[in-house]
Amino acid sequence: MNMKKAGLRILLILAVELILTFLFVLALAGLAYKMSWEDTPVGIGVAVICVLTTFVGGILAGTAAKTRRFLWGALEGILYFAALSALAWLITHEFYGDWASMLLRAALCTVGGTAGGMMSRG
């Protein structure tokens, strides 16, 4: 896969992931409001959304790459984490509250993307 084509595919997959995230977070917010959830279930839901969307992105990246699919999935997970962090900083003007939560979120995104890449069909 040539580099220009690969870059465009990665950006397209990242856009799909961000749209999925928006839709899932919207649904989670509706559930949290309707069921009067506290912070803990919402935090778990956000973590599940990160893993689920990076899993889908990993599948898409692995399918597009056809070789070293797990690496492309991992790259997609890392880029997704970077994009979410940048968006969070643009909105709130601060990064994660502590290093532990940031590293956990980065690991969840990377593992989700890697798993999706391994599950993809090349």
Sequence and secondary structure as in RCSB ss.txt:
>XXXX:A:sequence
MNMKKAGLRILLILAVELILTFLFVLALAGLAYKMSWEDTPVGIGVAVICVLTTFVGGILAGTAAKTRRFLWGAL
EGILYFAALSALAWLITHEFYGDWASMLLRAALCTVGGTAGGMMSRG
>XXXX:A:secstr
  HHHHHHHHHHHHHHHHHHHHHHHHHHHHHHHHHT  HHHHHHHHHHHHHHHHHHHHHHHHHHH SSHHHHHHH
HHHHHHHHHHHHHHHHHS   SSHHHHHHHHHHHHHHHHHHHHHS  
